[in-house]
Amino acid sequence: MLETIPFGSVVSWRIPPADLPFPNNVFDYAQLYFNESPETHASITMHEMLNWPIKKWYEFESSDTTRINRFSINPNSTIFDIFAPFDVKAKVIEKLLNAHYGKLYAIPQTFYFMVRWAAKKVGLDARKWINPFHWGKICSELVYDYLWEIAIEMKWYDLENLLSQWRADNFHAGDVRFVLNWMVTRHYAIIIYGV
């Protein structure tokens, strides 16, 4: 299966807390509760990048740091092939690698999702409010930047318009999944693994 995953695909991860031991799953429980979505992580598949010593099969993600990690499929992942040419995806990934590789994961930034949750409960939309906890990158923000840059390169103005409903630092893993599902309906992406 790994050999058939296209370069530059986006992975939407669901991590069911029931399968994880307490207290290791506290962060996942919090994400599920405040994001109101089962998605807890996102990453970008990659391999054999020019100027980067990367062989098959890896992913570009933000976890402890913005890093390159060995990729392995699990039943909680859904993989979306993005319908942009290899050279476009490679250009965008290399730009993001050069800008963010090795930076610390922005754990404080995730506290803003509680602000979004609370605002929604009183009828407010906080997706574009300034995130006072912003620094570094979180996984969903990295994928936001990737999709934003792909939209610009491909002149997918409707995708730019959709993404502009959020600030990158206010975009969570559930938002990633929402946008990827929308991209499937627009024929900008296809699910190649998972549901």
MINU-927552 format. One record per residue (C-alpha): residue number from 1; x, y, z. Coordinates in nm, 2 decimals, padded with zeros to 4 digits. Layout:
<zami:NUM&px:X&py:Y&pz:Z>
...
% end
This chain:
<zami:1&px:00.00&py:00.00&pz:00.00>
<zami:2&px:00.27&py:00.25&pz:00.09>
<zami:3&px:00.42&py:00.23&pz:-00.26>
<zami:4&px:00.09&py:00.36&pz:-00.41>
<zami:5&px:00.05&py:00.66&pz:-00.19>
<zami:6&px:00.11&py:00.97&pz:-00.41>
<zami:7&px:00.37&py:01.23&pz:-00.30>
<zami:8&px:00.21&py:01.53&pz:-00.13>
<zami:9&px:-00.10&py:01.35&pz:-00.01>
<zami:10&px:-00.26&py:01.48&pz:00.31>
<zami:11&px:-00.33&py:01.24&pz:00.59>
<zami:12&px:-00.62&py:01.30&pz:00.83>
<zami:13&px:-00.58&py:01.11&pz:01.15>
<zami:14&px:-00.84&py:00.99&pz:01.40>
<zami:15&px:-00.71&py:00.88&pz:01.73>
<zami:16&px:-00.98&py:00.72&pz:01.94>
<zami:17&px:-00.90&py:00.80&pz:02.31>
<zami:18&px:-01.07&py:00.48&pz:02.42>
<zami:19&px:-00.78&py:00.29&pz:02.26>
<zami:20&px:-00.52&py:00.49&pz:02.45>
<zami:21&px:-00.42&py:00.45&pz:02.82>
<zami:22&px:-00.50&py:00.73&pz:03.06>
<zami:23&px:-00.33&py:00.98&pz:03.12>
<zami:24&px:-00.14&py:00.95&pz:02.78>
<zami:25&px:-00.47&py:01.03&pz:02.60>
<zami:26&px:-00.56&py:01.36&pz:02.79>
<zami:27&px:-00.45&py:01.57&pz:02.49>
<zami:28&px:-00.66&py:01.36&pz:02.25>
<zami:29&px:-00.96&py:01.37&pz:02.48>
<zami:30&px:-00.93&py:01.75&pz:02.50>
<zami:31&px:-00.90&py:01.78&pz:02.12>
<zami:32&px:-01.21&py:01.56&pz:02.07>
<zami:33&px:-01.41&py:01.76&pz:02.32>
<zami:34&px:-01.31&py:02.12&pz:02.23>
<zami:35&px:-01.28&py:02.06&pz:01.85>
<zami:36&px:-01.60&py:01.86&pz:01.84>
<zami:37&px:-01.44&py:01.63&pz:01.59>
<zami:38&px:-01.27&py:01.29&pz:01.60>
<zami:39&px:-00.97&py:01.41&pz:01.40>
<zami:40&px:-00.67&py:01.48&pz:01.61>
<zami:41&px:-00.38&py:01.51&pz:01.37>
<zami:42&px:-00.29&py:01.58&pz:01.01>
<zami:43&px:00.03&py:01.54&pz:00.80>
<zami:44&px:00.16&py:01.55&pz:00.44>
<zami:45&px:00.32&py:01.24&pz:00.27>
<zami:46&px:00.65&py:01.28&pz:00.11>
<zami:47&px:00.95&py:01.10&pz:-00.04>
<zami:48&px:01.26&py:01.15&pz:-00.25>
<zami:49&px:01.26&py:01.53&pz:-00.23>
<zami:50&px:01.54&py:01.70&pz:-00.41>
<zami:51&px:01.79&py:01.87&pz:-00.17>
<zami:52&px:01.65&py:01.67&pz:00.12>
<zami:53&px:01.78&py:01.32&pz:00.21>
<zami:54&px:01.44&py:01.16&pz:00.23>
<zami:55&px:01.36&py:00.81&pz:00.10>
<zami:56&px:01.02&py:00.64&pz:00.09>
<zami:57&px:00.80&py:00.65&pz:00.30>
<zami:58&px:00.79&py:00.96&pz:00.52>
<zami:59&px:00.55&py:01.23&pz:00.63>
<zami:60&px:00.60&py:01.60&pz:00.70>
<zami:61&px:00.43&py:01.69&pz:01.02>
<zami:62&px:00.42&py:01.90&pz:01.34>
<zami:63&px:00.43&py:01.69&pz:01.65>
<zami:64&px:00.71&py:01.75&pz:01.90>
<zami:65&px:00.87&py:01.96&pz:01.63>
<zami:66&px:00.80&py:02.03&pz:01.27>
<zami:67&px:00.97&py:01.73&pz:01.14>
<zami:68&px:01.00&py:01.44&pz:00.89>
<zami:69&px:00.87&py:01.12&pz:01.04>
<zami:70&px:00.85&py:00.76&pz:00.90>
<zami:71&px:00.50&py:00.71&pz:00.78>
<zami:72&px:00.29&py:00.41&pz:00.86>
<zami:73&px:-00.07&py:00.35&pz:00.78>
<zami:74&px:-00.32&py:00.26&pz:01.05>
<zami:75&px:-00.69&py:00.21&pz:01.04>
<zami:76&px:-00.76&py:00.55&pz:01.20>
<zami:77&px:-00.60&py:00.74&pz:00.90>
<zami:78&px:-00.76&py:00.87&pz:00.58>
<zami:79&px:-00.54&py:00.96&pz:00.30>
<zami:80&px:-00.63&py:01.23&pz:00.04>
<zami:81&px:-00.44&py:01.25&pz:-00.29>
<zami:82&px:-00.43&py:01.62&pz:-00.39>
<zami:83&px:-00.47&py:01.67&pz:-00.76>
<zami:84&px:-00.18&py:01.91&pz:-00.82>
<zami:85&px:00.13&py:01.81&pz:-01.02>
<zami:86&px:00.43&py:01.67&pz:-00.85>
<zami:87&px:00.64&py:01.97&pz:-00.92>
<zami:88&px:00.38&py:02.21&pz:-00.76>
<zami:89&px:00.35&py:01.99&pz:-00.44>
<zami:90&px:00.73&py:01.95&pz:-00.42>
<zami:91&px:00.78&py:02.33&pz:-00.45>
<zami:92&px:00.53&py:02.40&pz:-00.17>
<zami:93&px:00.67&py:02.13&pz:00.06>
<zami:94&px:01.02&py:02.25&pz:00.01>
<zami:95&px:00.91&py:02.60&pz:00.09>
<zami:96&px:00.75&py:02.48&pz:00.41>
<zami:97&px:01.04&py:02.26&pz:00.50>
<zami:98&px:01.28&py:02.56&pz:00.46>
<zami:99&px:01.06&py:02.79&pz:00.67>
<zami:100&px:00.96&py:02.55&pz:00.95>
<zami:101&px:01.17&py:02.24&pz:00.98>
<zami:102&px:01.29&py:02.18&pz:01.33>
<zami:103&px:01.07&py:02.44&pz:01.50>
<zami:104&px:00.90&py:02.34&pz:01.83>
<zami:105&px:00.54&py:02.23&pz:01.82>
<zami:106&px:00.32&py:02.52&pz:01.94>
<zami:107&px:00.14&py:02.35&pz:02.23>
<zami:108&px:00.01&py:02.68&pz:02.38>
<zami:109&px:-00.15&py:02.76&pz:02.04>
<zami:110&px:-00.39&py:02.47&pz:02.09>
<zami:111&px:-00.55&py:02.64&pz:02.39>
<zami:112&px:-00.72&py:02.87&pz:02.14>
<zami:113&px:-00.94&py:02.59&pz:02.04>
<zami:114&px:-01.11&py:02.62&pz:02.38>
<zami:115&px:-01.17&py:02.99&pz:02.29>
<zami:116&px:-01.33&py:02.89&pz:01.96>
<zami:117&px:-01.55&py:02.63&pz:02.14>
<zami:118&px:-01.66&py:02.88&pz:02.40>
<zami:119&px:-01.74&py:03.15&pz:02.14>
<zami:120&px:-01.94&py:02.90&pz:01.94>
<zami:121&px:-02.15&py:02.81&pz:02.24>
<zami:122&px:-02.26&py:03.18&pz:02.27>
<zami:123&px:-02.31&py:03.22&pz:01.89>
<zami:124&px:-01.98&py:03.38&pz:01.79>
<zami:125&px:-01.74&py:03.27&pz:01.52>
<zami:126&px:-01.38&py:03.29&pz:01.65>
<zami:127&px:-01.22&py:03.12&pz:01.35>
<zami:128&px:-01.06&py:03.45&pz:01.24>
<zami:129&px:-00.99&py:03.61&pz:01.58>
<zami:130&px:-00.63&py:03.67&pz:01.67>
<zami:131&px:-00.48&py:03.37&pz:01.85>
<zami:132&px:-00.28&py:03.52&pz:02.14>
<zami:133&px:-00.10&py:03.19&pz:02.19>
<zami:134&px:00.05&py:03.19&pz:01.84>
<zami:135&px:00.41&py:03.08&pz:01.79>
<zami:136&px:00.56&py:02.78&pz:01.61>
<zami:137&px:00.35&py:02.55&pz:01.41>
<zami:138&px:00.09&py:02.29&pz:01.49>
<zami:139&px:00.00&py:02.00&pz:01.25>
<zami:140&px:-00.32&py:02.15&pz:01.12>
<zami:141&px:-00.16&py:02.49&pz:01.06>
<zami:142&px:00.11&py:02.33&pz:00.86>
<zami:143&px:-00.15&py:02.15&pz:00.64>
<zami:144&px:-00.34&py:02.48&pz:00.61>
<zami:145&px:-00.03&py:02.65&pz:00.48>
<zami:146&px:00.03&py:02.36&pz:00.24>
<zami:147&px:-00.33&py:02.37&pz:00.10>
<zami:148&px:-00.32&py:02.75&pz:00.08>
<zami:149&px:00.00&py:02.75&pz:-00.12>
<zami:150&px:-00.14&py:02.47&pz:-00.35>
<zami:151&px:-00.45&py:02.68&pz:-00.40>
<zami:152&px:-00.24&py:02.98&pz:-00.51>
<zami:153&px:-00.02&py:02.77&pz:-00.74>
<zami:154&px:-00.31&py:02.59&pz:-00.90>
<zami:155&px:-00.53&py:02.91&pz:-00.91>
<zami:156&px:-00.80&py:02.73&pz:-00.71>
<zami:157&px:-00.96&py:03.05&pz:-00.60>
<zami:158&px:-01.26&py:02.88&pz:-00.44>
<zami:159&px:-01.02&py:02.68&pz:-00.22>
<zami:160&px:-00.85&py:03.01&pz:-00.12>
<zami:161&px:-01.19&py:03.16&pz:-00.05>
<zami:162&px:-01.29&py:02.86&pz:00.17>
<zami:163&px:-00.95&py:02.86&pz:00.36>
<zami:164&px:-00.98&py:03.24&pz:00.42>
<zami:165&px:-01.27&py:03.17&pz:00.66>
<zami:166&px:-01.00&py:03.07&pz:00.92>
<zami:167&px:-00.67&py:03.21&pz:01.03>
<zami:168&px:-00.40&py:02.95&pz:00.99>
<zami:169&px:-00.32&py:02.95&pz:01.36>
<zami:170&px:-00.69&py:02.89&pz:01.44>
<zami:171&px:-00.73&py:02.59&pz:01.21>
<zami:172&px:-00.77&py:02.25&pz:01.38>
<zami:173&px:-00.76&py:01.89&pz:01.26>
<zami:174&px:-01.14&py:01.88&pz:01.22>
<zami:175&px:-01.11&py:02.18&pz:01.00>
<zami:176&px:-00.85&py:02.00&pz:00.79>
<zami:177&px:-01.09&py:01.71&pz:00.74>
<zami:178&px:-01.38&py:01.94&pz:00.65>
<zami:179&px:-01.17&py:02.12&pz:00.39>
<zami:180&px:-01.03&py:01.79&pz:00.24>
<zami:181&px:-01.39&py:01.65&pz:00.21>
<zami:182&px:-01.49&py:01.97&pz:00.04>
<zami:183&px:-01.19&py:01.93&pz:-00.20>
<zami:184&px:-01.32&py:01.59&pz:-00.29>
<zami:185&px:-01.65&py:01.73&pz:-00.40>
<zami:186&px:-01.47&py:01.99&pz:-00.61>
<zami:187&px:-01.25&py:01.72&pz:-00.77>
<zami:188&px:-00.93&py:01.88&pz:-00.62>
<zami:189&px:-00.86&py:01.56&pz:-00.42>
<zami:190&px:-00.97&py:01.20&pz:-00.38>
<zami:191&px:-00.97&py:00.96&pz:-00.09>
<zami:192&px:-00.73&py:00.68&pz:-00.16>
<zami:193&px:-00.73&py:00.51&pz:00.18>
<zami:194&px:-00.98&py:00.51&pz:00.47>
<zami:195&px:-01.32&py:00.67&pz:00.49>
% end
